């Protein structure tokens, strides 16, 4: 394989938040925008529930999970050992 030519490549963007949790909340400094970001390596398996949380935050409805993903000051960077081995 060492001499095989590269025939293509693909860039996969990986959106981590600093603490490893989703970020779903209204922007405290601007009226209107809602931020829903930070897949943090586990977006796909949350797809069935994350849409409901985003919709509830957007509509300002109570959701038992919304507080987990609220706007927060940046804290220490979280690392998953499997992804960041040696860093």
Beta strands, then each sheet from edge to edge (+ up, - down):
strand 1: 23-26
strand 2: 34-37
sheet 1: 1+ 2-
end
